[in-house]
Amino acid sequence: MPIRRLAAEERLTTSFPLQAYAFEASPPTRDRVEAFHRYLPYNKSNRTLVVEEGGETRAAASAIPMRQNLRGRVLPMAGVAGVATHPLARRQGHVRALMHQLLDEMRDEGHPLTALYPFRAGFYERFGYVGLPRPRTVRFSPADLAPLLRAELPGEVTWERIGAGYAGFRSFTERCLRERHGFAIFPEFRAVGLRDRDDRWLVSARVDGATAGVLTYRIDEHGGELHGDDLIAANPYARALLLQFLARHVDQVERISVQIAADELPELWLTDLVLHVEARVSRPGSSAPMARLLSLDALTGLPAGPGRVRVELVDDRWLGGSHLLDGTTGRLELTSGGSVPSATLTAAGLSALAYGVLDPAEVDVRGLGQVGPEAAAQLRRLFPRELPYLFAEF
């Protein structure tokens, strides 16, 4: 069946209704259908492909042109979203055809990375994607933060609606993009939706005159819960300033919840802090993100340990061949061809190492490659374990 790229306005009657059926309460209310028009500008530069039959959309998939930090390098990344199929056209290969063409086009336009939130991880592993850590949700009582109310902390906090503070928030996430492995942010045309909706408070921690931490949140009701989004802090002082701000809500809310990166240890924030930390992954529903390399160009020049190993890349549409991976200069260098490889990797296996989410032995155990002890030792040196923090949800 033919695949074509949509013009922006066509999404209103093609891809948006399919996505709503797949991922929202259904049938949509009249208000929700009208909201499609308000949502349209934040998709204007996405690439949306559809499969059509008899003039009717059978499946759709979109890519958001984003940026992501891979071990210190900020690279273009295709955020795949809105992958949906008409209920009468499922399991007919439409999504596979769409994904192949969508990633072909994004790769050709210079996106060496891609990420998504899967409806089923096993399906996308066959496309070379590998799982990334899901942010943790931590819940606690503001009363347990009381010791921070007596703390003298360097810096200050500012408090405003996100609509007013968006520029500072965006600037800080740009800083995180440069500094945090795995961090990804939306293009400006999509990111400004947060400003325009203006449905969050923003508290910012400033240390030495610069923003060093942010948290957006809402409160459901008096005596209820303060629902925080991602609590992002560049240093312990910034985190303590944000928590101190939350402590001041002890007579207003019963509970506080915030999202944190997988490498955060909230049980060590304070003594006697009672909390519940959860990373819930379910199918269908709440999924952990996945990512992959689309081009070996993403690896060239990355910071690397003093390893050296030849690998064969197999079973993938975009990555293949024999390559020497050499990090002896402190920067990863790739050379094609040469002697017999000492390890075999799928795209998911190589992506797992590049993103730092699996040890080489785990790649072998998971069936994402064949890696012996000597090759594993070299790959560990080349790709030290490092937990990515995707941040953007799409």
Secondary structure, DSSP 8 states (H G I E B T S, - for coil): --EEE--GGGGGGTHHHHHHHHHSSSS--HHHHHHHHHHGGGGTT-EEEEEEETTEEEEEEEEEEEEEEETTEEEEEEEEEEEEE-TTSTTSSHHHHHHHHHHHHHHHTT--EEEE--SSHHHHHTTT-EE----EEEEE-GGGGHHHHT---SSEEEEEEHHHHHHHHHHHHHHHHHHSTT-EE--HHHHHHHHHH--SEEEEEEETTEEEEEEEEEE-STTSEEEEEE-EESSHHHHHHHHHHHHTTTTT-SEEEEEE-TT--GGGSSTT--EEEE----SSS----EEEES-GGGTTT-B--S-EEEEEEES-SS--EEEEEE-TTSB-EEEES-S--SEEEEHHHHHHHHHT-S-HHHHHHTTSEEE-HHHHHHHHHHS-------B---
